[in-house]
């Protein structure tokens, strides 16, 4: 009997009809059943007469399946069974929401350290390999990227492939693509003119989608969540102007194809409010559609440009934020946590780099500071890098040049030592932000006052008061978040004054001794 | 005939009665008259039987005066005259308000670069001399300090002198002062208990007030505004609990004594909201009192702790601010300018240093950045320094150790080159704050679009677009606000891309060529 691991992918392939438009004209489905769950899964057409169903089992045990649909006159091996064994030690299941925190399904903490490479899968293959190599050695456990190509400053080369075939049977003639290289990107105030971009949106380019299969699976094996951006404004090929029917078919295809990857998140759009051809009711419709067709309830949100989405919508699992203020970024986490009672994920807090645009020219120090400010508040942050070059991480991937990624790895280690699944912001002095261990899995969201981290940000004190209960001993550690050191200061109780180095970006960790 | 300069001080001294309490029991006044003005001036008792009147003439010309009052049975030389000549080149008259800007009375721009040494006049005299020496070489043209001594962390040594005599004829027995060294400082939530501190508030210690005479005059000669803090909370001697009558007499004394110094500003209180023994109506009463008795209409405001004062009050000339948010300081200038339509003076934006308190441990870079953020918005800022030591500038004066003062001098030079009397914030890219020359004296408050400074703060772009009208030439300069350099980039018009060093704290200055 075929064996897979829990939260792995069981893929079924069957040959079927090729006449007409198989992406649209025929269906394939399967029902899966075990002692502990029962799911109906929609498959997809993968070209060359092959129809596929991908299923992610949520439990161990023996599963049976039954394939149905009109994709074939007679379905070959319509039923079968397979065995689901324990998850590998590195496989903790999909990321889910617990209160305002994220965690893996098996209860393991997930301290999200994100990054962004919008169009990395549209770059030359050797560059994609380099990106994977960089990610492998990094702290990043989430990456945001687009399923549609990107046209924008520094992104004007032809993408590796287009997501749809050309209409009229012309397929993927790249010459034809090039003849339409008119800049069709839409910006606020720009008039939308009907324009035939020549794509047949009912025919996904399976070559490209197979590449995404591979990349998502590779990320999964590296323990990296794939935050798939389904739509975005930076386009000259018309994908930002696809109509209702085309979008529905595309979203169905994507959910059928990638839903079984445990590391998938759905980002309905990057900067949804800059996609001028779509209205609020469109986003609602597409969000609800994904919510209704995704059998696994993957993480799902919408990322803003200037105006944050209404994250209270029931289909939204978390706040996916871009800062909307120039000065305040992750310092505003409290506000969103209070307003929405959902995890707060700062997917854009400006990028480390030196581009001419303000969103892409902050220092490594500022990037790291924003991460710590967010982390202490129980929010999650995303990195990006924009040093002026031919290849820029933020969109192309490649190699990292900045100084923040190493520090984010250090932050990741510090967070990894926190008991429970995350931090809850607590009361502190006015010049510190204090995160207490909290959100213990299985114990609800209680805050644990025996474990706290006091982050001092831009302040540079030469000493500091540490006031503790008289009757309990605490281990006090000095953390240099920039130089990545932890200096134990010993056990303390009552009133203490500790010496500090008079540098910025320090933190004090206070843990009940012996815990 | 005696000659003084315009905006100088004409001092008249007359002997008078010494029986009873001359500070309280007798009056001295004088009327001054010239072709251009007429003023009635109240004098004050200076001890040893000497009564004084100080007058600052606002115009050139011949003045006559007439002394009156019951201070003497027979007034010696009750009338006289003197001549007022032109002001020295360094004397531009008192600072006044024009719109939301400050300027000197003669129309000269006043780009306020403040500093704070709360208790410098209560320090040993040689330290006071050192403070003056430091100020002489600095960019500071305003200094905030208290007329009452200060008791607070790092301020626990006995002050040089007390502002009032001891009651019961015991005068200024310092032994007696020491026996009352109980910490009487009040903090929010602390109960106010009636307590006799043993001072006779009707008897100012003229020795101390003579020292203030000297210091204010020395500052005046150095072109430095003396922002006199009249009341404050950090006290153990009871001055923060003085009653209505005592306060009135004190304020009358101070205004009579110092009103004629053109460089005087009245800061009714430092952190008024921490002075627990005073209620909102007290502040209103004292503010209106000063407003009504000050013959010159000196700058007058109230400085906040946590809650800003209602600067719309008619007796308030300007907003005297301490930041009320940990992250945002001078970035909030726009809000106050819009709300109050009065000059915005950020007297506390945290201090450069390394104290354990968050208000006293920012970097020099951050201090300078806050100054530039404020300046570009047409606001004014104050510096302070708190490096942990026996002598700390913020309260004691002495010598500066920090890196910001030199950069503030550079800022002062840059501002000194701006045409008109100040900057007005204009529209800019979202990652810059743009100050346009504005507030031209005599031309109202128009903004001059031919002269702008674009400050990029924490951003570190490697290049930048400079988009100018096609038909006009502009001189473009790159300003490194930290390294204090101005690099001319030549004349430009139309669309340009300029190379930037990829460092923080840069500004671009754009001036119409030939202007």
Interface residues (C-beta under 8 A of the other chain):
Chain A: X326 X327 X328 X331 X354 X355 X356 X357 X358 X359 X361 X362 X363 X366 X388 X429 X430 X431 X432 X458 X459 X460 X461 X462 X463 X464 X465 X497 X500 X502 X504
Chain B: X326 X327 X328 X331 X354 X355 X356 X357 X358 X359 X361 X362 X363 X366 X388 X429 X430 X431 X432 X458 X459 X460 X461 X462 X463 X464 X465 X497 X500 X502 X504
